């Protein structure tokens, strides 16, 4: 199925292996994977460096960007994986996402130690800007479906367990949404290097 899915897309297949990335060491145990011929992003520009947030309201990643009005139809999706060939999973995920959305930009991928349960493989993490016509409920359902497509179990074995694909909706059309099963913006985004470091890749 995946071979058929990737037909006529050699430019995506070429990014799967480690040799197709420029690897930059950051702080201890953090590596930034930048695909060769990484597209320069002119769609978004940060208004300032990522600050230490001291807002009364929940901080939003959209606060960092200029021209917020342009972001009203965009979702910000965090992706993570530490099982299987994570880099290959990301590129196959892009193809799936493009079936119902438009991928506007993506960050370099960060390899970083797991948090919470640390006795597991390092994670790869990245961020995707997506233009979508879906409402938040349909977008959430689509993300849930994609996690299952790539082998994530419906019920995790324990908190912070290893996973083939983890999708977090970091922001959705600059809205604030809070339910028991879903909180947007994601509550912990500003405290996670797995989010803030790839976010700087949009600079």
C-alpha positions as CSV (number, residue, x, y, z in Angstrom):
1,X,0.0,0.0,0.0
2,X,2.7,2.5,1.0
3,X,4.7,1.7,-2.2
4,X,1.7,2.5,-4.3
5,X,1.1,5.6,-2.2
6,X,4.6,6.9,-2.9
7,X,4.6,6.3,-6.6
8,X,5.9,9.3,-8.7
9,X,7.1,11.1,-5.6
10,X,10.9,10.4,-5.6
11,X,11.6,13.9,-4.2
12,X,9.8,12.8,-1.0
13,X,11.4,9.3,-0.8
14,X,14.8,10.9,-1.1
15,X,14.3,12.5,2.3
16,X,13.8,9.3,4.2
17,X,17.4,8.3,5.0
18,X,19.7,10.1,7.4
19,X,22.1,10.8,4.6
20,X,19.6,13.1,3.0
21,X,19.7,15.5,6.0
22,X,22.1,18.0,7.2
23,X,22.5,17.2,10.9
24,X,23.3,20.1,13.3
25,X,24.1,19.4,17.0
26,X,22.4,21.8,19.3
27,X,22.5,21.6,23.1
28,X,23.4,18.2,24.8
29,X,21.5,15.3,23.2
30,X,19.6,17.5,20.8
31,X,20.1,17.2,17.0
32,X,18.4,19.2,14.3
33,X,17.7,17.4,11.0
34,X,17.4,19.7,8.0
35,X,16.4,18.1,4.7
36,X,18.8,18.9,1.9
37,X,17.2,21.5,-0.4
38,X,15.1,22.5,2.5
39,X,12.5,25.0,1.1
40,X,13.0,28.6,2.4
41,X,9.8,29.7,4.1
42,X,8.5,33.2,3.2
43,X,5.0,32.6,4.4
44,X,5.4,33.3,8.1
45,X,7.7,35.6,10.0
46,X,8.1,35.8,13.7
47,X,7.3,39.1,15.4
48,X,10.0,38.5,18.0
49,X,12.0,35.7,19.6
50,X,10.1,33.2,21.7
51,X,9.7,34.9,25.1
52,X,9.0,33.6,28.5
53,X,5.3,33.9,28.6
54,X,3.7,35.8,31.5
55,X,0.2,36.2,30.2
56,X,-3.0,36.0,32.3
57,X,-4.6,34.1,29.4
58,X,-3.3,30.9,27.9
59,X,-0.4,31.8,25.6
60,X,-0.9,31.0,21.9
61,X,1.9,30.3,19.3
62,X,0.0,32.7,17.0
63,X,1.1,35.6,19.4
64,X,4.7,35.1,18.0
65,X,3.8,35.9,14.4
66,X,3.3,39.1,12.5
67,X,0.1,39.5,10.4
68,X,-2.1,37.4,12.6
69,X,-5.0,38.1,10.3
70,X,-3.4,35.9,7.6
71,X,-3.3,33.0,10.1
72,X,-7.1,32.7,10.6
73,X,-7.4,29.7,8.3
74,X,-4.2,28.0,9.5
75,X,-3.6,25.1,11.9
76,X,-0.3,24.5,13.6
77,X,0.4,20.8,14.1
78,X,3.1,19.2,16.2
79,X,4.4,15.8,15.0
80,X,6.4,13.3,16.9
81,X,7.6,9.7,16.6
82,X,10.1,7.3,18.3
83,X,9.1,4.0,16.9
84,X,9.9,2.6,13.4
85,X,11.5,4.8,10.8
86,X,10.3,8.1,12.2
87,X,11.7,10.3,9.3
88,X,10.0,8.1,6.8
89,X,6.8,8.2,8.8
90,X,6.8,12.0,8.7
91,X,7.1,12.2,4.9
92,X,4.4,9.6,4.4
93,X,2.3,11.6,6.9
94,X,2.7,14.7,4.7
95,X,1.2,12.9,1.7
96,X,-1.8,11.8,3.8
97,X,-2.3,15.3,5.2
98,X,-2.3,16.8,1.7
99,X,-5.4,14.8,0.8
100,X,-7.6,17.1,2.9
101,X,-5.4,20.1,3.6
102,X,-2.7,22.3,2.1
103,X,0.8,22.1,3.7
104,X,2.1,25.6,3.7
105,X,5.4,25.2,5.5
106,X,7.2,22.7,7.8
107,X,10.1,23.0,10.2
108,X,13.3,21.0,10.4
109,X,13.0,17.9,12.5
110,X,14.5,17.8,16.0
111,X,15.9,14.6,17.6
112,X,15.6,15.0,21.3
113,X,15.4,12.8,24.5
114,X,12.0,11.6,25.6
115,X,10.4,13.3,28.6
116,X,8.2,11.7,31.2
117,X,9.2,8.1,30.7
118,X,12.9,8.4,29.7
119,X,13.8,4.8,29.3
120,X,12.9,4.7,25.6
121,X,14.3,5.8,22.3
122,X,14.8,9.5,21.4
123,X,12.0,11.3,19.7
124,X,11.9,13.1,16.4
125,X,9.7,16.1,16.4
126,X,8.6,18.8,14.0
127,X,5.9,21.4,13.2
128,X,3.7,21.8,10.2
129,X,1.7,24.9,9.2
130,X,-1.5,23.7,7.5
131,X,-4.2,25.6,5.7
132,X,-7.5,23.7,6.2
133,X,-11.2,24.1,5.5
134,X,-12.0,21.6,8.2
135,X,-13.6,22.7,11.5
136,X,-11.7,21.9,14.7
137,X,-13.8,18.7,15.4
138,X,-13.2,17.3,11.9
139,X,-9.5,18.2,12.0
140,X,-9.1,16.5,15.4
141,X,-10.9,13.4,14.1
142,X,-8.6,13.4,11.0
143,X,-5.5,13.6,13.2
144,X,-6.8,10.8,15.4
145,X,-7.4,8.7,12.3
146,X,-3.9,9.4,11.0
147,X,-2.3,8.2,14.2
148,X,-4.1,4.9,13.8
149,X,-3.1,4.6,10.1
150,X,0.5,4.7,11.2
151,X,0.2,2.1,13.9
152,X,-0.5,4.0,17.1
153,X,-2.6,1.9,19.4
154,X,-6.0,3.4,20.4
155,X,-5.2,2.9,24.1
156,X,-1.7,3.6,25.2
157,X,0.1,1.1,27.4
158,X,1.1,3.8,29.9
159,X,1.6,7.6,30.0
160,X,4.3,8.8,27.7
161,X,4.8,5.4,26.2
162,X,6.7,5.0,22.9
163,X,4.6,5.7,19.8
164,X,4.9,5.5,16.0
165,X,3.2,8.8,15.5
166,X,2.0,11.5,17.9
167,X,0.0,14.5,16.6
168,X,-0.7,17.5,18.8
169,X,-2.8,20.4,17.6
170,X,-0.7,23.3,18.9
171,X,-3.0,26.0,17.4
172,X,-6.1,26.1,15.3
173,X,-7.1,29.2,13.3
174,X,-6.0,31.4,16.3
175,X,-8.9,30.1,18.4
176,X,-9.2,29.2,22.0
177,X,-10.9,25.9,22.6
178,X,-11.1,23.9,25.8
179,X,-12.8,20.6,26.3
180,X,-12.0,17.6,28.5
181,X,-10.5,15.7,25.5
182,X,-9.0,18.7,23.6
183,X,-7.4,22.0,24.6
184,X,-6.2,24.5,21.9
185,X,-3.7,26.1,22.1
186,X,-1.9,23.1,23.5
187,X,-1.3,23.9,27.2
188,X,2.4,22.9,27.3
189,X,3.6,24.1,23.9
190,X,5.7,27.0,25.3
191,X,7.5,24.8,27.8
192,X,8.6,22.0,25.4
193,X,11.9,22.3,23.5
194,X,10.4,19.7,21.1
195,X,8.0,22.6,20.0
196,X,10.0,25.8,20.6
197,X,13.2,24.7,18.8
198,X,11.4,23.5,15.6
199,X,9.3,26.7,15.8
200,X,12.5,28.7,15.4
201,X,13.0,26.9,12.1
202,X,10.4,29.2,10.6
203,X,12.7,32.2,11.1
